């Protein structure tokens, strides 16, 4: 009874056309999918690399600009410090200030200066600090500061930002006389090189004997005054200790009270006269210049940073040295983002109070940590705004500071083209899939693939391709026919493989006996092979005392010892392109320069001889036996050919071979003995020792040279 009669449903059989349609549809859909996915990821990788390359180029350009800026002002500061004007001004200003210090300042004048501080300076510091500081913390110390600040600050008719325009205070003092002479020159120099302020300090007292801007640090002592812990005091102290005209003392940005708490950096250079430091020339650097360099004058889009890209500097404390882009473009959004990433209220309040993020905003990311550690790199990180960011980072090479520069762009902006590409690929993929469906439907009716494959397989087999096979795609009669065909071809292929393996084994045996070119000639049907070679190098090597050694060892150990040694010789010969001829007992014969000629056959053979001596030593140590090697080498003409019929051997004949053998037998253990022909070729490559003439059987006296190892 059949399964149908028993009540079972018949199995579903797919026709060839349906199977072909399903197969083509699957392949087409897979191709579309794979192509789309690969295209997407490759485009994403290419875009990411392009963005990283662009960021790195921008970072390197900004780095060079910042470094060039510092190198330029360092050179200008050194030049000014060595100028005759600055040296003379320093000497004379110091004397004038010392005189004013000795004269002291009347109480009335001190009171007026104190009142000015209370009315003008303390309110500004209160606004900056958020609380009123004690007046005594900022009052100057000594007579000269009160006197000079009264005449050049309190009584100065110009507003604060233009105090530097006063040349003569009109008090008739020696200081004012000198100031009227030097101040216009100093002011012009500061303006020319772009220094915010220009100061001269007495290294002995720490007194700022001259400044261009006439801020409240003018004439104060950096050793005892209110700014003794400032970064300008550190710069003066460092430069005062070196009498090197090329020295530059740079101090990183720090809040500076005389400038209203703004971040200020100081660069100092020693003023040297007759080999002694008589003063320190100080340039006061505002972060505005550096900020302009890093932000490109706040032209981020023109610099290729798009809508969210930027570059910024950080110091070793992870505080920024240039303001982020959002601080300028969108202050409200900037502070909102700071709050959203958990920035403390104190930090935000400091940025708002001082009017700058410099020295107040902390950026501690993977990029800043790596860059401050001196490592350059690129990668996708979480930026200081809490967003995924593509960044390029690296350190700056500026003596005196440890800064890092980061160039970044938000990942969302960088990968916006990829999102568009993904949408386009989905549309194109959908259209391609429709085309595949239509094509597969047509091909399933037009083609009967399995039959055509079987036909092609039979034709290949008939043409002599015994590896021909056809895929078995069905379980119907055609599938069975394909399986039978493949079985037949497989059996023939296996038999063919056996034959080929036997042929390869025979060929390998022949190659072990004869050089490859000679073996090829024999296989080609050539008989009586004999060739003459005008110039080759032959070597004989023999183990000294091996007969005595072998008599004391079991036969198997003797064979293993010799086989291990000669196997290592064979490896060295193959490495150097040398042809092993034969071994006789404990003797080893080799030649270089045949059957294929090489110009450096003598050098190769001597290097082979050196290796053989070293190999013998190592082999003796590894096997705990006493064993030394003699090697003889000679160059000249030989005759080579194949001897025998049932057991082939490729051998050499001639006087060159005999003399090489005599060089070995008459040699010294652990040396290489060569003839004059070898010596003349290699005397500039190896250090040979002239042995003199030795007695050679059948030759008489022959000169020999030794290469001791």
C-alpha positions in Angstrom: 0.0 0.0 0.0 1.4 3.4 -1.0 1.6 6.3 1.5 -1.1 8.1 -0.5 -3.4 5.2 -0.2 -2.7 5.0 3.5 -4.0 8.5 3.9 -0.7 10.4 3.9 -0.1 13.5 1.8 2.4 13.2 -1.0 5.7 15.1 -0.6 6.0 18.5 -2.3 8.3 18.3 -5.3 9.7 21.4 -6.7 10.2 21.6 -10.4 13.5 22.6 -12.0 12.1 26.0 -13.0 10.9 26.7 -9.5 14.2 25.7 -8.0 16.1 27.8 -10.5 13.9 30.8 -9.7 14.4 30.4 -6.0 18.2 30.0 -6.4 18.6 33.0 -8.6 16.4 35.1 -6.3 18.5 34.1 -3.3 21.8 34.8 -5.1 20.6 38.1 -6.5 19.3 39.3 -3.2 22.5 38.2 -1.4 24.6 40.1 -4.0 22.5 43.2 -3.5 22.7 42.9 0.2 26.4 42.2 0.4 27.2 44.9 -2.1 25.2 47.5 -0.2 26.6 46.5 3.2 30.2 46.5 1.9 29.7 49.7 0.1 28.2 51.3 3.2 31.0 50.3 5.5 33.8 51.0 3.1 32.3 54.5 2.4 32.0 55.0 6.2 35.6 53.9 6.7 36.8 56.1 3.9 34.9 59.1 5.2 36.2 58.5 8.7 39.8 58.3 7.5 39.2 61.5 5.4 37.8 63.3 8.5 40.7 62.1 10.7 43.3 63.2 8.0 41.6 66.6 7.8 41.6 67.0 11.6 45.2 65.9 11.9 46.2 68.4 9.1 44.3 71.2 10.9 45.9 70.2 14.2 49.4 70.1 12.8 48.9 73.5 11.1 47.6 75.1 14.4 50.4 73.5 16.3 53.0 74.9 13.9 51.3 78.3 14.1 51.4 78.4 17.9 54.9 77.1 18.1 56.0 79.6 15.5 54.4 82.4 17.4 56.3 81.5 20.6 59.6 80.9 18.7 59.2 84.3 17.1 58.5 86.2 20.3 61.3 84.3 22.0 63.8 85.4 19.3 62.5 89.0 19.5 62.8 89.0 23.3 66.3 87.7 23.2 67.2 90.4 20.6 65.8 93.2 22.8 67.4 91.9 25.9 70.9 92.1 24.2 70.3 95.6 22.8 72.4 98.5 24.1 69.2 100.5 24.8 67.8 97.8 27.2 71.1 97.2 28.9 71.7 101.0 29.6 68.1 101.5 30.6 68.2 98.7 33.1 71.4 100.0 34.7 70.1 103.5 35.0 66.5 102.7 36.0 67.9 100.5 38.8 70.0 103.3 40.2 67.1 105.8 40.0 64.7 103.4 41.8 67.2 102.6 44.5 67.6 106.4 45.1 63.8 106.8 45.4 63.7 103.8 47.8 66.3 105.5 50.0 64.4 108.8 49.9 61.2 107.1 51.0 57.6 108.4 50.4 55.8 111.0 52.5 52.8 109.8 54.5 50.5 112.1 52.6 51.6 110.6 49.3 51.2 107.0 50.7 47.7 107.9 51.8 46.7 109.2 48.3 48.0 105.9 46.8 46.1 103.9 49.3 42.9 105.9 48.6 43.4 105.2 44.9 43.6 101.5 45.5 40.5 101.6 47.7 38.5 103.5 45.1 39.8 102.0 41.8 41.6 98.7 42.2 39.8 96.9 45.1 36.3 97.3 43.5 37.6 95.7 40.4 39.1 92.8 42.3 35.9 92.4 44.3 34.0 92.0 41.0 36.5 89.4 39.8 36.9 87.4 43.0 33.3 87.6 44.1 34.3 89.1 47.5 36.1 92.1 48.7 39.8 91.4 49.4 41.8 93.2 52.1 43.4 96.4 50.9 46.6 95.4 52.6 47.0 92.4 50.4 47.7 94.6 47.3 49.4 97.7 48.7 53.0 98.1 47.5 56.1 97.7 49.8 58.8 100.4 49.9 59.2 104.1 49.1 59.9 103.8 45.4 56.6 102.0 44.5 54.5 104.6 46.4 56.3 107.5 44.8 56.3 106.1 41.2 52.8 104.7 41.3 51.5 108.1 42.6 53.1 110.0 39.7 52.5 107.5 36.9 49.2 105.9 38.0 47.3 108.1 40.5 48.3 111.4 38.9 48.4 110.1 35.3 46.0 112.3 33.3 45.3 109.4 30.8 42.7 106.6 31.4 43.9 103.2 32.6 44.2 101.7 29.1 46.3 104.8 27.9 48.6 105.3 30.9 51.5 104.2 28.7 51.2 107.5 26.7 52.7 109.5 29.6 56.4 110.1 29.0 57.3 112.8 31.6 55.5 112.8 34.9 56.9 116.3 35.6 58.2 115.6 39.1 61.8 116.5 38.2 63.3 113.2 39.5 66.1 111.3 37.9 63.7 108.5 37.2 61.4 110.8 35.3 64.3 112.2 33.3 65.3 108.6 32.3 61.7 107.7 31.7 61.3 110.5 29.2 64.3 109.2 27.3 63.7 105.5 27.2 59.9 105.1 27.5 59.0 106.2 24.0 61.6 103.7 22.6 60.4 100.9 24.9 56.7 101.6 24.1 57.4 101.5 20.4 59.3 98.2 20.7 56.5 96.6 22.7 54.0 97.7 20.1 56.1 96.5 17.2 56.6 93.0 18.5 53.1 92.7 19.8 53.8 92.4 23.6 50.9 93.3 25.9 53.3 94.7 28.4 57.1 95.1 28.5 58.9 95.1 31.9 62.4 95.2 33.4 63.1 93.6 36.7 66.1 94.0 39.1 67.2 90.4 39.8 68.7 91.4 43.1 65.6 93.0 44.6 63.0 91.6 42.3 61.8 95.1 41.7 59.9 95.9 38.5 62.0 99.0 37.8 60.1 99.7 34.5 56.9 98.7 32.8 55.2 100.0 29.6 51.6 99.7 30.7 52.0 101.1 34.2 49.7 98.7 35.9 49.7 98.3 39.7 52.7 95.9 39.5 54.8 98.9 38.4 57.9 99.3 40.7 56.7 96.6 43.2 59.1 93.9 44.5 58.5 90.4 43.3 60.3 89.1 46.3 58.4 91.0 49.1 55.5 92.7 47.4 51.9 91.5 46.8 52.9 89.6 43.6 55.7 87.5 45.1 53.9 84.3 44.4 52.8 85.2 40.8 54.1 83.6 37.7 56.0 86.7 36.7 58.0 86.4 40.0 58.8 82.8 39.0 60.0 83.9 35.5 62.3 86.6 37.1 63.7 84.2 39.6 64.6 81.6 37.0 66.2 84.1 34.6 68.2 85.7 37.3 70.1 82.5 37.9 71.5 82.1 34.3 74.0 84.3 32.5 73.1 82.6 29.2 72.1 85.1 26.5 70.1 82.4 24.7 68.0 81.6 27.8 64.3 82.1 27.8 62.1 81.7 31.0 58.5 81.0 30.0 55.8 80.7 32.7 52.4 79.3 31.9 49.2 81.3 32.0 47.8 82.1 35.5 45.3 84.7 36.8 47.2 88.0 37.2 45.7 90.6 39.6 47.2 93.7 38.0 45.5 92.8 34.8 42.1 92.3 36.5 42.6 88.6 37.1 42.9 87.8 33.4 45.1 84.8 32.4 48.5 86.1 31.7 51.8 84.3 30.7 55.2 85.8 31.2 58.3 85.3 29.2 61.7 86.5 30.5 65.2 86.9 29.1 68.3 87.8 31.2 69.9 91.2 30.5 73.6 90.6 30.7 76.4 93.1 31.0 80.0 92.0 31.3 79.0 88.4 31.9 76.7 89.2 34.8 72.9 89.3 34.9 71.9 92.9 35.7 68.2 92.6 34.9 65.4 90.5 33.4 63.5 91.6 30.4 59.9 90.4 30.7 57.2 90.2 28.1 53.6 90.0 29.3 51.6 87.7 27.0 47.8 87.9 26.8 46.0 84.7 25.8 44.1 86.8 23.1 46.9 86.3 20.6 47.1 82.6 21.2 43.4 82.3 21.1 43.3 84.1 17.7 45.9 81.6 16.4 44.1 78.5 17.6 40.6 79.7 16.6 41.8 81.1 13.3 40.5 84.5 14.2 37.2 82.8 15.0 36.8 81.8 11.4 36.1 78.1 12.0 34.0 77.5 8.9 36.6 79.1 6.7 39.2 76.8 8.2 37.2 73.7 7.3 35.8 72.9 10.7 32.1 72.9 9.6 29.4 73.7 12.1 30.8 71.8 15.2 34.5 71.5 14.6 37.1 73.4 16.5 40.6 73.3 17.9 41.6 74.1 21.5 44.6 74.1 23.8 44.9 72.5 27.3 47.6 72.8 29.9 49.0 70.1 32.2 46.2 70.9 34.7 43.7 70.0 32.0 42.5 73.7 32.0 41.9 75.2 28.6 44.4 77.8 27.3 42.1 78.8 24.5 38.3 79.3 24.6 36.0 76.7 23.0 34.0 77.6 19.9 30.6 77.6 21.6 31.8 80.2 24.1 32.0 82.7 21.3 29.2 81.6 19.0 26.5 80.5 21.4 27.2 81.5 25.0 23.8 80.4 26.3 24.1 77.0 24.7 27.6 76.8 25.9 26.7 77.2 29.6 23.7 74.9 29.1 25.9 72.2 27.8 28.4 72.7 30.6 25.6 72.1 33.1 24.3 69.1 31.2 27.6 67.3 31.4 27.9 67.9 35.2 30.2 70.9 35.3 30.3 72.4 38.8 28.5 75.6 39.5 31.7 77.1 40.8 33.5 76.4 37.5 30.6 78.0 35.5 30.5 81.0 37.8 34.2 81.5 37.4 33.9 81.5 33.6 31.1 84.0 33.8 32.8 86.2 36.3 36.2 86.3 34.6 34.6 86.5 31.1 36.8 83.7 29.8 37.0 79.9 30.0 40.8 80.0 30.0 42.1 78.6 33.3 38.6 78.0 34.4 37.1 75.3 32.2 38.5 71.8 32.7 38.6 69.3 29.8 39.7 65.9 30.8 39.1 63.4 28.0 40.9 60.5 26.4 42.4 62.9 23.8 43.7 65.5 26.3 45.2 62.8 28.6 47.0 61.1 25.7 48.3 64.4 24.2 49.6 65.7 27.6 51.4 62.4 27.9 53.2 63.2 24.7 51.3 60.8 22.4 49.8 61.9 19.1 46.7 60.1 17.8 43.3 60.1 16.4 40.0 58.3 17.4 36.4 58.6 18.3 35.9 59.7 21.9 33.3 61.3 24.1 34.1 65.0 24.0 33.9 67.6 26.8 30.3 68.3 25.7 29.4 64.7 26.4 28.9 63.9 22.7 30.6 61.4 20.4 33.4 63.2 18.8 36.1 62.5 16.1 39.4 64.0 17.4 43.0 64.3 16.5 45.4 65.2 19.4 49.1 65.8 20.1 51.6 67.8 22.2 53.2 71.1 21.5 57.0 71.6 21.4 57.3 74.8 23.4 60.1 75.1 26.1 58.7 76.0 29.5 55.1 74.8 29.1 53.5 71.4 28.6 50.5 72.1 26.4 48.4 69.9 24.1 46.2 70.7 21.1 43.1 68.9 20.2 41.2 69.3 16.9 37.7 67.8 16.9 34.3 67.6 15.1 31.1 66.1 16.3 30.5 62.5 15.0 27.0 63.4 14.0 28.2 66.1 11.6 31.1 64.1 10.3 28.9 61.1 9.5 26.0 63.0 8.1 26.9 62.0 4.5 26.9 58.4 5.6 23.3 58.7 6.9 22.3 60.1 3.5 24.3 57.3 1.8 22.4 54.7 3.9 19.0 56.1 2.7 20.2 56.1 -0.9 21.5 52.5 -0.6 18.1 51.3 0.7 16.3 52.9 -2.2 18.8 51.5 -4.8 18.8 48.1 -3.1 15.0 47.9 -3.2 15.0 48.8 -6.9 17.8 46.2 -7.6 15.9 43.5 -5.7 12.9 44.1 -8.0 15.1 43.7 -11.0 16.5 40.5 -9.6 13.0 39.1 -9.0 12.0 39.8 -12.6 15.3 38.4 -14.0 15.1 35.2 -11.9 11.5 34.6 -13.0 12.6 34.9 -16.6 15.7 32.7 -16.2 13.9 30.0 -14.3 11.8 29.4 -17.4 14.4 29.9 -20.0 17.3 27.9 -18.5 17.6 24.4 -17.2 20.9 24.8 -15.3 21.5 21.3 -14.1 21.2 19.7 -17.5 23.5 22.3 -19.1 26.0 21.8 -16.3 26.0 18.0 -16.8 26.4 18.5 -20.5 29.4 20.8 -20.0 30.9 18.3 -17.5 30.7 15.5 -20.0 32.3 17.6 -22.7 35.2 18.5 -20.3 35.7 14.9 -19.4 35.7 13.9 -23.1 38.3 16.6 -23.7 40.6 15.0 -21.1 39.8 17.0 -18.0 39.6 14.1 -15.5 38.8 16.5 -12.6 35.6 17.6 -14.2 32.5 17.4 -12.0 29.0 18.8 -11.9 27.0 20.1 -8.9 24.2 17.8 -7.7 21.4 20.3 -7.2 18.4 17.9 -7.1 17.4 14.5 -5.9 15.6 13.6 -9.1 16.9 11.5 -12.0 19.1 14.3 -13.2 20.6 14.5 -9.7 21.3 10.8 -9.7 22.9 11.1 -13.1 25.1 13.9 -11.9 26.1 11.8 -8.9 27.0 8.8 -11.1 29.1 11.1 -13.4 30.9 12.7 -10.4 31.6 9.2 -9.0 33.2 8.1 -12.2 35.2 11.2 -12.5 36.3 11.1 -8.8 37.6 7.5 -9.2 39.6 8.4 -12.2 40.9 11.5 -10.5 42.0 9.5 -7.5 43.9 7.1 -9.7 45.4 10.1 -11.5 46.5 11.6 -8.2 48.2 8.3 -7.2 50.1 8.3 -10.5 51.1 12.0 -10.1 52.3 11.3 -6.5 54.5 8.4 -7.7 55.9 10.7 -10.4 56.7 13.4 -7.9 58.4 10.9 -5.6 60.6 9.6 -8.4 61.4 13.2 -9.4 62.3 14.1 -5.9 64.6 11.1 -5.6 66.3 12.2 -8.8 66.7 15.7 -7.5 68.3 14.4 -4.3 70.9 12.7 -6.4 71.5 15.3 -9.2 71.3 19.1 -9.5 67.9 20.2 -10.9 69.3 21.4 -14.4 71.1 18.0 -14.8 68.0 16.1 -13.8 65.9 18.1 -16.3 68.4 17.2 -19.1 68.2 13.5 -18.2 64.4 13.6 -18.2 64.6 15.3 -21.6 66.3 12.2 -22.9 69.9 13.5 -23.0 72.6 10.9 -22.4 76.4 11.1 -21.7 76.1 14.5 -19.9 79.6 16.1 -19.5 80.3 19.8 -19.3 83.4 21.9 -18.8 83.4 24.9 -16.5 86.2 27.5 -16.8 85.9 28.9 -13.2 84.2 27.3 -10.1 85.2 26.9 -6.5 85.5 23.5 -4.9 85.6 22.7 -1.2 86.5 19.5 0.7 85.8 19.2 4.4 86.8 16.4 6.7 86.2 15.7 10.4 89.6 15.4 12.2 89.9 12.1 14.2 86.4 10.9 13.3 87.7 7.3 12.8 88.9 7.2 16.4 85.7 8.9 17.6 83.5 6.4 15.7 85.3 3.4 17.1 84.3 4.5 20.6 80.6 4.9 19.8 77.7 2.5 18.9 77.0 2.3 15.2 73.6 4.0 15.4 75.1 6.9 17.4 77.8 7.3 14.7 75.2 7.4 12.0 73.0 9.9 13.9 75.9 12.2 14.7 77.2 12.3 11.1 73.7 12.6 9.6 72.8 15.5 11.9 76.0 17.3 11.0 75.8 16.8 7.2 72.1 17.7 7.2 73.0 21.1 8.7 75.7 21.4 6.1 73.1 20.7 3.4 70.9 23.5 4.8 73.8 26.0 4.7 74.6 24.9 1.2 71.1 25.5 0.0 71.0 28.9 1.7 74.2 30.0 -0.1 73.4 28.5 -3.5 76.1 25.8 -3.3 75.8 22.4 -4.9 76.6 19.4 -2.7 78.5 16.8 -4.7 78.8 13.9 -2.4 79.9 12.6 1.0 82.4 9.8 1.5 82.6 8.6 5.1 83.2 11.7 7.2 84.2 13.8 4.2 82.0 16.4 2.5 82.5 17.7 -1.0 80.7 20.8 -2.5 81.1 23.1 -5.5 79.9 26.6 -6.3 79.5 28.0 -9.8 77.9 25.0 -11.6 75.8 23.8 -13.1 74.6 27.5 -13.1 77.4 30.0 -13.0 77.6 32.7 -10.4 80.1 35.6 -10.3 80.8 35.4 -6.5 81.3 31.6 -6.3 84.6 31.9 -4.3 83.1 34.2 -1.7 80.0 32.0 -1.3 82.2 28.9 -0.8 84.4 30.5 1.8 81.4 31.7 3.7 80.1 28.1 3.4 83.4 26.9 4.8 83.1 29.3 7.7 79.6 28.2 8.5 80.7 24.5 8.3 83.4 25.1 11.0 80.9 26.9 13.2 78.2 24.3 12.7 80.8 21.5 13.6 81.6 23.3 16.8 78.0 23.7 17.7 77.2 20.1 16.8 80.1 18.8 18.9 78.9 20.9 21.9 75.3 19.7 21.5 76.3 16.1 21.3 79.1 16.3 24.0 81.9 15.0 21.7 85.3 16.3 20.6 85.1 17.1 16.9 86.9 19.5 14.7 86.8 20.2 10.9 89.4 20.8 8.2 88.3 22.6 5.1 90.2 23.1 1.9 89.1 25.5 -0.9 90.4 26.0 -4.5 89.1 27.8 -7.6 89.7 26.9 -11.2 88.3 24.9 -14.2 86.6 21.5 -13.8 84.9 18.9 -15.8 81.5 17.7 -14.5 79.2 14.9 -15.7 76.9 12.1 -14.8 78.4 8.6 -14.3 76.5 5.3 -14.2 73.3 4.0 -15.5 71.5 2.1 -12.7 72.8 4.5 -9.9 73.5 8.0 -11.2 76.1 10.2 -9.6 77.1 13.7 -10.6 80.9 14.2 -10.1 83.8 16.5 -10.8 87.2 15.9 -12.2 90.3 18.0 -12.8 93.4 19.4 -11.2 91.2 22.0 -9.4 89.4 19.2 -7.5 92.6 17.4 -6.6 94.3 20.6 -5.3 91.1 21.4 -3.2 91.3 17.9 -1.7 95.0 18.5 -0.9 94.2 21.8 0.7 91.9 20.0 3.1 94.2 17.0 3.9 97.1 19.3 4.5 95.1 21.9 6.5 94.8 22.7 10.2 91.8 21.8 12.3 89.2 24.5 12.7 90.7 26.6 9.8 89.9 27.1 6.2 93.0 26.6 3.9 92.8 28.2 0.5 95.0 28.4 -2.6 96.4 31.5 -4.3 93.5 31.7 -6.8 91.0 31.9 -3.9 93.2 34.3 -1.9 93.6 36.7 -4.8 89.8 36.9 -5.3 88.9 37.4 -1.6 91.9 39.1 0.1 89.9 42.3 0.3 86.9 40.5 1.9 88.6 38.2 4.5 91.7 38.3 6.7 93.9 35.5 5.5 97.1 34.4 7.1 99.9 33.5 4.7 101.0 29.9 5.6 103.8 29.8 3.1 104.5 26.8 0.8 103.3 23.4 1.7 104.1 20.0 0.2 101.3 18.8 -2.0 101.4 15.3 -3.5 101.9 15.4 -7.2 102.4 19.2 -7.1 105.4 19.8 -5.1 105.5 23.1 -3.2 102.2 25.1 -3.3 101.5 28.4 -1.5 98.6 28.3 0.9 96.7 30.8 3.1 94.7 30.1 6.3 91.5 31.7 7.5 91.5 31.1 11.2 88.1 30.9 13.0 
